[in-house]
Amino acid sequence: MRRGYLKAMEYALRICVLTHPIPNDLSDAWHQLLPNIVAKHRGDSSDLFAAAFEQSLMVLTEQIGAPDSPS
């Protein structure tokens, strides 16, 4: 059941990534928040949920991409 929630979250966030008006700002914010997201949920759930959550975050991180370096 939780896997379904993760997929729904992943699809919703994909829409946000695709439609964000300032992709570099989104990428900056995502890369700042990511360590806190992982740390917050590390001990909260089963190994299966943790693995699915980590996989979902990796996919989203790839889609968001790295922030552009300043010129």
PyMOL Python script that loads the backbone (N, CA, C, O; Angstrom):
from pymol import cmd

cmd.read_pdbstr("""\
ATOM      1  N   MET A   1       0.818  -1.196   0.000  1.00  0.00           N
ATOM      2  CA  MET A   1       0.000   0.000   0.000  1.00  0.00           C
ATOM      3  C   MET A   1       0.867   1.267   0.000  1.00  0.00           C
ATOM      4  O   MET A   1       0.596   2.213  -0.740  1.00  0.00           O
ATOM      5  N   ARG A   2       1.904   1.273   0.832  1.00  0.00           N
ATOM      6  CA  ARG A   2       2.756   2.466   0.900  1.00  0.00           C
ATOM      7  C   ARG A   2       3.440   2.738  -0.430  1.00  0.00           C
ATOM      8  O   ARG A   2       3.685   3.895  -0.773  1.00  0.00           O
ATOM      9  N   ARG A   3       3.748   1.693  -1.179  1.00  0.00           N
ATOM     10  CA  ARG A   3       4.398   1.880  -2.480  1.00  0.00           C
ATOM     11  C   ARG A   3       3.507   2.716  -3.393  1.00  0.00           C
ATOM     12  O   ARG A   3       4.006   3.532  -4.168  1.00  0.00           O
ATOM     13  N   GLY A   4       2.200   2.521  -3.306  1.00  0.00           N
ATOM     14  CA  GLY A   4       1.266   3.321  -4.098  1.00  0.00           C
ATOM     15  C   GLY A   4       1.329   4.792  -3.729  1.00  0.00           C
ATOM     16  O   GLY A   4       1.268   5.660  -4.600  1.00  0.00           O
ATOM     17  N   TYR A   5       1.451   5.072  -2.444  1.00  0.00           N
ATOM     18  CA  TYR A   5       1.575   6.462  -2.003  1.00  0.00           C
ATOM     19  C   TYR A   5       2.863   7.083  -2.540  1.00  0.00           C
ATOM     20  O   TYR A   5       2.873   8.240  -2.960  1.00  0.00           O
ATOM     21  N   LEU A   6       3.937   6.313  -2.524  1.00  0.00           N
ATOM     22  CA  LEU A   6       5.209   6.825  -3.035  1.00  0.00           C
ATOM     23  C   LEU A   6       5.139   7.114  -4.526  1.00  0.00           C
ATOM     24  O   LEU A   6       5.669   8.125  -4.986  1.00  0.00           O
ATOM     25  N   LYS A   7       4.494   6.240  -5.282  1.00  0.00           N
ATOM     26  CA  LYS A   7       4.366   6.473  -6.723  1.00  0.00           C
ATOM     27  C   LYS A   7       3.511   7.711  -6.981  1.00  0.00           C
ATOM     28  O   LYS A   7       3.824   8.503  -7.870  1.00  0.00           O
ATOM     29  N   ALA A   8       2.449   7.883  -6.223  1.00  0.00           N
ATOM     30  CA  ALA A   8       1.609   9.073  -6.381  1.00  0.00           C
ATOM     31  C   ALA A   8       2.415  10.333  -6.086  1.00  0.00           C
ATOM     32  O   ALA A   8       2.314  11.324  -6.810  1.00  0.00           O
ATOM     33  N   MET A   9       3.216  10.294  -5.017  1.00  0.00           N
ATOM     34  CA  MET A   9       4.066  11.434  -4.682  1.00  0.00           C
ATOM     35  C   MET A   9       5.067  11.697  -5.806  1.00  0.00           C
ATOM     36  O   MET A   9       5.291  12.844  -6.192  1.00  0.00           O
ATOM     37  N   GLU A  10       5.661  10.631  -6.322  1.00  0.00           N
ATOM     38  CA  GLU A  10       6.647  10.774  -7.389  1.00  0.00           C
ATOM     39  C   GLU A  10       6.027  11.424  -8.627  1.00  0.00           C
ATOM     40  O   GLU A  10       6.632  12.318  -9.219  1.00  0.00           O
ATOM     41  N   TYR A  11       4.835  10.987  -9.022  1.00  0.00           N
ATOM     42  CA  TYR A  11       4.178  11.565 -10.197  1.00  0.00           C
ATOM     43  C   TYR A  11       3.799  13.028  -9.967  1.00  0.00           C
ATOM     44  O   TYR A  11       3.946  13.858 -10.864  1.00  0.00           O
ATOM     45  N   ALA A  12       3.320  13.339  -8.782  1.00  0.00           N
ATOM     46  CA  ALA A  12       2.964  14.727  -8.478  1.00  0.00           C
ATOM     47  C   ALA A  12       4.201  15.628  -8.530  1.00  0.00           C
ATOM     48  O   ALA A  12       4.147  16.739  -9.059  1.00  0.00           O
ATOM     49  N   LEU A  13       5.290  15.149  -7.989  1.00  0.00           N
ATOM     50  CA  LEU A  13       6.513  15.943  -8.017  1.00  0.00           C
ATOM     51  C   LEU A  13       7.090  16.061  -9.422  1.00  0.00           C
ATOM     52  O   LEU A  13       7.717  17.069  -9.748  1.00  0.00           O
ATOM     53  N   ARG A  14       6.890  15.052 -10.250  1.00  0.00           N
ATOM     54  CA  ARG A  14       7.334  15.152 -11.648  1.00  0.00           C
ATOM     55  C   ARG A  14       6.625  16.307 -12.347  1.00  0.00           C
ATOM     56  O   ARG A  14       7.238  17.046 -13.118  1.00  0.00           O
ATOM     57  N   ILE A  15       5.327  16.457 -12.072  1.00  0.00           N
ATOM     58  CA  ILE A  15       4.567  17.569 -12.656  1.00  0.00           C
ATOM     59  C   ILE A  15       5.173  18.897 -12.204  1.00  0.00           C
ATOM     60  O   ILE A  15       5.341  19.817 -13.005  1.00  0.00           O
ATOM     61  N   CYS A  16       5.498  18.988 -10.920  1.00  0.00           N
ATOM     62  CA  CYS A  16       6.114  20.218 -10.397  1.00  0.00           C
ATOM     63  C   CYS A  16       7.446  20.502 -11.082  1.00  0.00           C
ATOM     64  O   CYS A  16       7.746  21.648 -11.415  1.00  0.00           O
ATOM     65  N   VAL A  17       8.237  19.465 -11.291  1.00  0.00           N
ATOM     66  CA  VAL A  17       9.535  19.634 -11.951  1.00  0.00           C
ATOM     67  C   VAL A  17       9.341  20.123 -13.375  1.00  0.00           C
ATOM     68  O   VAL A  17      10.006  21.062 -13.811  1.00  0.00           O
ATOM     69  N   LEU A  18       8.435  19.489 -14.097  1.00  0.00           N
ATOM     70  CA  LEU A  18       8.225  19.828 -15.507  1.00  0.00           C
ATOM     71  C   LEU A  18       7.655  21.224 -15.712  1.00  0.00           C
ATOM     72  O   LEU A  18       7.903  21.849 -16.744  1.00  0.00           O
ATOM     73  N   THR A  19       6.898  21.718 -14.744  1.00  0.00           N
ATOM     74  CA  THR A  19       6.210  22.994 -14.927  1.00  0.00           C
ATOM     75  C   THR A  19       6.806  24.141 -14.112  1.00  0.00           C
ATOM     76  O   THR A  19       6.300  25.262 -14.168  1.00  0.00           O
ATOM     77  N   HIS A  20       7.862  23.880 -13.364  1.00  0.00           N
ATOM     78  CA  HIS A  20       8.428  24.926 -12.509  1.00  0.00           C
ATOM     79  C   HIS A  20       8.973  26.076 -13.361  1.00  0.00           C
ATOM     80  O   HIS A  20       9.719  25.838 -14.311  1.00  0.00           O
ATOM     81  N   PRO A  21       8.605  27.327 -13.030  1.00  0.00           N
ATOM     82  CA  PRO A  21       9.032  28.462 -13.849  1.00  0.00           C
ATOM     83  C   PRO A  21      10.528  28.788 -13.738  1.00  0.00           C
ATOM     84  O   PRO A  21      11.099  29.397 -14.643  1.00  0.00           O
ATOM     85  N   ILE A  22      11.156  28.387 -12.637  1.00  0.00           N
ATOM     86  CA  ILE A  22      12.586  28.675 -12.448  1.00  0.00           C
ATOM     87  C   ILE A  22      13.273  27.365 -12.030  1.00  0.00           C
ATOM     88  O   ILE A  22      13.523  27.147 -10.845  1.00  0.00           O
ATOM     89  N   PRO A  23      13.576  26.500 -12.999  1.00  0.00           N
ATOM     90  CA  PRO A  23      14.123  25.181 -12.683  1.00  0.00           C
ATOM     91  C   PRO A  23      15.390  25.210 -11.832  1.00  0.00           C
ATOM     92  O   PRO A  23      15.584  24.325 -10.999  1.00  0.00           O
ATOM     93  N   ASN A  24      16.244  26.194 -12.019  1.00  0.00           N
ATOM     94  CA  ASN A  24      17.474  26.237 -11.233  1.00  0.00           C
ATOM     95  C   ASN A  24      17.191  26.489  -9.750  1.00  0.00           C
ATOM     96  O   ASN A  24      17.865  25.928  -8.886  1.00  0.00           O
ATOM     97  N   ASP A  25      16.200  27.328  -9.454  1.00  0.00           N
ATOM     98  CA  ASP A  25      15.818  27.558  -8.054  1.00  0.00           C
ATOM     99  C   ASP A  25      15.248  26.285  -7.434  1.00  0.00           C
ATOM    100  O   ASP A  25      15.529  25.972  -6.277  1.00  0.00           O
ATOM    101  N   LEU A  26      14.448  25.557  -8.204  1.00  0.00           N
ATOM    102  CA  LEU A  26      13.902  24.283  -7.725  1.00  0.00           C
ATOM    103  C   LEU A  26      15.040  23.313  -7.416  1.00  0.00           C
ATOM    104  O   LEU A  26      15.035  22.658  -6.374  1.00  0.00           O
ATOM    105  N   SER A  27      15.995  23.223  -8.304  1.00  0.00           N
ATOM    106  CA  SER A  27      17.129  22.325  -8.107  1.00  0.00           C
ATOM    107  C   SER A  27      17.936  22.712  -6.868  1.00  0.00           C
ATOM    108  O   SER A  27      18.315  21.847  -6.077  1.00  0.00           O
ATOM    109  N   ASP A  28      18.197  23.997  -6.699  1.00  0.00           N
ATOM    110  CA  ASP A  28      18.918  24.463  -5.503  1.00  0.00           C
ATOM    111  C   ASP A  28      18.176  24.065  -4.230  1.00  0.00           C
ATOM    112  O   ASP A  28      18.775  23.520  -3.303  1.00  0.00           O
ATOM    113  N   ALA A  29      16.880  24.335  -4.188  1.00  0.00           N
ATOM    114  CA  ALA A  29      16.072  24.020  -3.006  1.00  0.00           C
ATOM    115  C   ALA A  29      16.047  22.515  -2.744  1.00  0.00           C
ATOM    116  O   ALA A  29      16.190  22.078  -1.603  1.00  0.00           O
ATOM    117  N   TRP A  30      15.868  21.732  -3.795  1.00  0.00           N
ATOM    118  CA  TRP A  30      15.804  20.273  -3.651  1.00  0.00           C
ATOM    119  C   TRP A  30      17.108  19.729  -3.064  1.00  0.00           C
ATOM    120  O   TRP A  30      17.082  18.912  -2.144  1.00  0.00           O
ATOM    121  N   HIS A  31      18.234  20.176  -3.589  1.00  0.00           N
ATOM    122  CA  HIS A  31      19.516  19.662  -3.113  1.00  0.00           C
ATOM    123  C   HIS A  31      19.830  20.117  -1.684  1.00  0.00           C
ATOM    124  O   HIS A  31      20.603  19.456  -0.990  1.00  0.00           O
ATOM    125  N   GLN A  32      19.255  21.216  -1.238  1.00  0.00           N
ATOM    126  CA  GLN A  32      19.418  21.642   0.153  1.00  0.00           C
ATOM    127  C   GLN A  32      18.522  20.832   1.086  1.00  0.00           C
ATOM    128  O   GLN A  32      18.910  20.532   2.215  1.00  0.00           O
ATOM    129  N   LEU A  33      17.324  20.476   0.619  1.00  0.00           N
ATOM    130  CA  LEU A  33      16.370  19.742   1.454  1.00  0.00           C
ATOM    131  C   LEU A  33      16.623  18.241   1.502  1.00  0.00           C
ATOM    132  O   LEU A  33      16.286  17.595   2.494  1.00  0.00           O
ATOM    133  N   LEU A  34      17.201  17.683   0.467  1.00  0.00           N
ATOM    134  CA  LEU A  34      17.337  16.233   0.344  1.00  0.00           C
ATOM    135  C   LEU A  34      17.974  15.557   1.559  1.00  0.00           C
ATOM    136  O   LEU A  34      17.426  14.561   2.031  1.00  0.00           O
ATOM    137  N   PRO A  35      19.100  16.043   2.090  1.00  0.00           N
ATOM    138  CA  PRO A  35      19.677  15.374   3.265  1.00  0.00           C
ATOM    139  C   PRO A  35      18.723  15.355   4.462  1.00  0.00           C
ATOM    140  O   PRO A  35      18.688  14.373   5.203  1.00  0.00           O
ATOM    141  N   ASN A  36      17.955  16.419   4.657  1.00  0.00           N
ATOM    142  CA  ASN A  36      17.006  16.463   5.768  1.00  0.00           C
ATOM    143  C   ASN A  36      15.846  15.498   5.557  1.00  0.00           C
ATOM    144  O   ASN A  36      15.367  14.884   6.511  1.00  0.00           O
ATOM    145  N   ILE A  37      15.393  15.361   4.319  1.00  0.00           N
ATOM    146  CA  ILE A  37      14.299  14.433   4.014  1.00  0.00           C
ATOM    147  C   ILE A  37      14.728  13.011   4.354  1.00  0.00           C
ATOM    148  O   ILE A  37      13.992  12.274   5.010  1.00  0.00           O
ATOM    149  N   VAL A  38      15.909  12.634   3.911  1.00  0.00           N
ATOM    150  CA  VAL A  38      16.414  11.286   4.155  1.00  0.00           C
ATOM    151  C   VAL A  38      16.600  11.047   5.651  1.00  0.00           C
ATOM    152  O   VAL A  38      16.172  10.014   6.166  1.00  0.00           O
ATOM    153  N   ALA A  39      17.227  11.978   6.351  1.00  0.00           N
ATOM    154  CA  ALA A  39      17.484  11.821   7.784  1.00  0.00           C
ATOM    155  C   ALA A  39      16.189  11.723   8.582  1.00  0.00           C
ATOM    156  O   ALA A  39      16.091  10.931   9.519  1.00  0.00           O
ATOM    157  N   LYS A  40      15.202  12.521   8.212  1.00  0.00           N
ATOM    158  CA  LYS A  40      13.929  12.549   8.941  1.00  0.00           C
ATOM    159  C   LYS A  40      13.217  11.205   8.905  1.00  0.00           C
ATOM    160  O   LYS A  40      12.598  10.809   9.892  1.00  0.00           O
ATOM    161  N   HIS A  41      13.294  10.502   7.786  1.00  0.00           N
ATOM    162  CA  HIS A  41      12.515   9.276   7.614  1.00  0.00           C
ATOM    163  C   HIS A  41      13.346   8.000   7.703  1.00  0.00           C
ATOM    164  O   HIS A  41      12.833   6.909   7.458  1.00  0.00           O
ATOM    165  N   ARG A  42      14.598   8.126   8.045  1.00  0.00           N
ATOM    166  CA  ARG A  42      15.495   6.967   8.070  1.00  0.00           C
ATOM    167  C   ARG A  42      14.996   5.868   9.006  1.00  0.00           C
ATOM    168  O   ARG A  42      14.973   4.702   8.611  1.00  0.00           O
ATOM    169  N   GLY A  43      14.604   6.196  10.210  1.00  0.00           N
ATOM    170  CA  GLY A  43      14.213   5.173  11.179  1.00  0.00           C
ATOM    171  C   GLY A  43      12.724   4.995  11.365  1.00  0.00           C
ATOM    172  O   GLY A  43      12.299   4.262  12.258  1.00  0.00           O
ATOM    173  N   ASP A  44      11.919   5.647  10.541  1.00  0.00           N
ATOM    174  CA  ASP A  44      10.471   5.651  10.736  1.00  0.00           C
ATOM    175  C   ASP A  44       9.736   4.449  10.175  1.00  0.00           C
ATOM    176  O   ASP A  44       8.553   4.273  10.466  1.00  0.00           O
ATOM    177  N   SER A  45      10.392   3.617   9.381  1.00  0.00           N
ATOM    178  CA  SER A  45       9.610   2.645   8.629  1.00  0.00           C
ATOM    179  C   SER A  45      10.379   1.355   8.394  1.00  0.00           C
ATOM    180  O   SER A  45      11.526   1.195   8.812  1.00  0.00           O
ATOM    181  N   SER A  46       9.702   0.444   7.707  1.00  0.00           N
ATOM    182  CA  SER A  46      10.292  -0.852   7.394  1.00  0.00           C
ATOM    183  C   SER A  46      11.410  -0.708   6.366  1.00  0.00           C
ATOM    184  O   SER A  46      11.543   0.324   5.708  1.00  0.00           O
ATOM    185  N   ASP A  47      12.200  -1.753   6.245  1.00  0.00           N
ATOM    186  CA  ASP A  47      13.281  -1.753   5.255  1.00  0.00           C
ATOM    187  C   ASP A  47      12.734  -1.633   3.840  1.00  0.00           C
ATOM    188  O   ASP A  47      13.332  -0.964   2.997  1.00  0.00           O
ATOM    189  N   LEU A  48      11.600  -2.276   3.573  1.00  0.00           N
ATOM    190  CA  LEU A  48      10.995  -2.221   2.244  1.00  0.00           C
ATOM    191  C   LEU A  48      10.560  -0.795   1.908  1.00  0.00           C
ATOM    192  O   LEU A  48      10.818  -0.304   0.808  1.00  0.00           O
ATOM    193  N   PHE A  49       9.902  -0.136   2.859  1.00  0.00           N
ATOM    194  CA  PHE A  49       9.484   1.250   2.635  1.00  0.00           C
ATOM    195  C   PHE A  49      10.703   2.147   2.446  1.00  0.00           C
ATOM    196  O   PHE A  49      10.719   2.996   1.555  1.00  0.00           O
ATOM    197  N   ALA A  50      11.713   1.963   3.274  1.00  0.00           N
ATOM    198  CA  ALA A  50      12.921   2.789   3.175  1.00  0.00           C
ATOM    199  C   ALA A  50      13.580   2.624   1.809  1.00  0.00           C
ATOM    200  O   ALA A  50      14.037   3.603   1.218  1.00  0.00           O
ATOM    201  N   ALA A  51      13.632   1.392   1.305  1.00  0.00           N
ATOM    202  CA  ALA A  51      14.234   1.151  -0.011  1.00  0.00           C
ATOM    203  C   ALA A  51      13.410   1.808  -1.113  1.00  0.00           C
ATOM    204  O   ALA A  51      13.969   2.423  -2.021  1.00  0.00           O
ATOM    205  N   ALA A  52      12.091   1.684  -1.042  1.00  0.00           N
ATOM    206  CA  ALA A  52      11.219   2.298  -2.051  1.00  0.00           C
ATOM    207  C   ALA A  52      11.310   3.820  -1.981  1.00  0.00           C
ATOM    208  O   ALA A  52      11.333   4.489  -3.013  1.00  0.00           O
ATOM    209  N   PHE A  53      11.362   4.362  -0.776  1.00  0.00           N
ATOM    210  CA  PHE A  53      11.465   5.807  -0.592  1.00  0.00           C
ATOM    211  C   PHE A  53      12.787   6.322  -1.159  1.00  0.00           C
ATOM    212  O   PHE A  53      12.821   7.344  -1.844  1.00  0.00           O
ATOM    213  N   GLU A  54      13.865   5.612  -0.870  1.00  0.00           N
ATOM    214  CA  GLU A  54      15.177   6.006  -1.385  1.00  0.00           C
ATOM    215  C   GLU A  54      15.196   5.954  -2.914  1.00  0.00           C
ATOM    216  O   GLU A  54      15.737   6.852  -3.559  1.00  0.00           O
ATOM    217  N   GLN A  55      14.613   4.918  -3.485  1.00  0.00           N
ATOM    218  CA  GLN A  55      14.559   4.804  -4.944  1.00  0.00           C
ATOM    219  C   GLN A  55      13.766   5.962  -5.543  1.00  0.00           C
ATOM    220  O   GLN A  55      14.170   6.541  -6.551  1.00  0.00           O
ATOM    221  N   SER A  56      12.647   6.293  -4.926  1.00  0.00           N
ATOM    222  CA  SER A  56      11.816   7.395  -5.403  1.00  0.00           C
ATOM    223  C   SER A  56      12.579   8.720  -5.344  1.00  0.00           C
ATOM    224  O   SER A  56      12.510   9.516  -6.280  1.00  0.00           O
ATOM    225  N   LEU A  57      13.297   8.957  -4.264  1.00  0.00           N
ATOM    226  CA  LEU A  57      14.086  10.187  -4.136  1.00  0.00           C
ATOM    227  C   LEU A  57      15.203  10.246  -5.176  1.00  0.00           C
ATOM    228  O   LEU A  57      15.512  11.317  -5.698  1.00  0.00           O
ATOM    229  N   MET A  58      15.808   9.099  -5.476  1.00  0.00           N
ATOM    230  CA  MET A  58      16.870   9.079  -6.485  1.00  0.00           C
ATOM    231  C   MET A  58      16.316   9.427  -7.863  1.00  0.00           C
ATOM    232  O   MET A  58      16.937  10.182  -8.611  1.00  0.00           O
ATOM    233  N   VAL A  59      15.148   8.876  -8.201  1.00  0.00           N
ATOM    234  CA  VAL A  59      14.526   9.176  -9.493  1.00  0.00           C
ATOM    235  C   VAL A  59      14.207  10.663  -9.586  1.00  0.00           C
ATOM    236  O   VAL A  59      14.489  11.304 -10.599  1.00  0.00           O
ATOM    237  N   LEU A  60      13.621  11.205  -8.530  1.00  0.00           N
ATOM    238  CA  LEU A  60      13.282  12.630  -8.528  1.00  0.00           C
ATOM    239  C   LEU A  60      14.527  13.504  -8.627  1.00  0.00           C
ATOM    240  O   LEU A  60      14.522  14.516  -9.328  1.00  0.00           O
ATOM    241  N   THR A  61      15.580  13.122  -7.938  1.00  0.00           N
ATOM    242  CA  THR A  61      16.821  13.887  -7.982  1.00  0.00           C
ATOM    243  C   THR A  61      17.403  13.890  -9.394  1.00  0.00           C
ATOM    244  O   THR A  61      17.897  14.915  -9.862  1.00  0.00           O
ATOM    245  N   GLU A  62      17.346  12.752 -10.065  1.00  0.00           N
ATOM    246  CA  GLU A  62      17.817  12.693 -11.457  1.00  0.00           C
ATOM    247  C   GLU A  62      16.982  13.602 -12.353  1.00  0.00           C
ATOM    248  O   GLU A  62      17.523  14.278 -13.229  1.00  0.00           O
ATOM    249  N   GLN A  63      15.670  13.621 -12.137  1.00  0.00           N
ATOM    250  CA  GLN A  63      14.789  14.431 -12.972  1.00  0.00           C
ATOM    251  C   GLN A  63      14.965  15.922 -12.702  1.00  0.00           C
ATOM    252  O   GLN A  63      14.902  16.734 -13.626  1.00  0.00           O
ATOM    253  N   ILE A  64      15.180  16.276 -11.465  1.00  0.00           N
ATOM    254  CA  ILE A  64      15.373  17.685 -11.120  1.00  0.00           C
ATOM    255  C   ILE A  64      16.721  18.162 -11.643  1.00  0.00           C
ATOM    256  O   ILE A  64      16.846  19.288 -12.124  1.00  0.00           O
ATOM    257  N   GLY A  65      17.714  17.310 -11.548  1.00  0.00           N
ATOM    258  CA  GLY A  65      19.034  17.654 -12.067  1.00  0.00           C
ATOM    259  C   GLY A  65      19.834  18.497 -11.100  1.00  0.00           C
ATOM    260  O   GLY A  65      19.346  18.906 -10.047  1.00  0.00           O
ATOM    261  N   ALA A  66      21.057  18.744 -11.478  1.00  0.00           N
ATOM    262  CA  ALA A  66      21.956  19.558 -10.666  1.00  0.00           C
ATOM    263  C   ALA A  66      21.724  21.026 -10.971  1.00  0.00           C
ATOM    264  O   ALA A  66      21.429  21.389 -12.110  1.00  0.00           O
ATOM    265  N   PRO A  67      21.855  21.871  -9.960  1.00  0.00           N
ATOM    266  CA  PRO A  67      21.720  23.304 -10.220  1.00  0.00           C
ATOM    267  C   PRO A  67      22.846  23.782 -11.125  1.00  0.00           C
ATOM    268  O   PRO A  67      23.960  23.258 -11.092  1.00  0.00           O
ATOM    269  N   ASP A  68      22.533  24.781 -11.927  1.00  0.00           N
ATOM    270  CA  ASP A  68      23.566  25.378 -12.776  1.00  0.00           C
ATOM    271  C   ASP A  68      24.588  26.065 -11.892  1.00  0.00           C
ATOM    272  O   ASP A  68      24.243  26.671 -10.878  1.00  0.00           O
ATOM    273  N   SER A  69      25.846  25.966 -12.283  1.00  0.00           N
ATOM    274  CA  SER A  69      26.869  26.676 -11.525  1.00  0.00           C
ATOM    275  C   SER A  69      26.832  28.151 -11.903  1.00  0.00           C
ATOM    276  O   SER A  69      26.518  28.497 -13.041  1.00  0.00           O
ATOM    277  N   PRO A  70      27.153  29.020 -10.945  1.00  0.00           N
ATOM    278  CA  PRO A  70      27.133  30.455 -11.245  1.00  0.00           C
ATOM    279  C   PRO A  70      28.155  30.800 -12.321  1.00  0.00           C
ATOM    280  O   PRO A  70      29.221  30.189 -12.396  1.00  0.00           O
ATOM    281  N   SER A  71      27.824  31.779 -13.148  1.00  0.00           N
ATOM    282  CA  SER A  71      28.716  32.169 -14.247  1.00  0.00           C
ATOM    283  C   SER A  71      29.854  33.022 -13.754  1.00  0.00           C
ATOM    284  O   SER A  71      30.700  33.439 -14.545  1.00  0.00           O
TER     285      SER A  71
END
""", "prot")
cmd.dss("prot")
cmd.show_as("cartoon", "prot")
cmd.util.cbc("prot")
cmd.orient("prot")
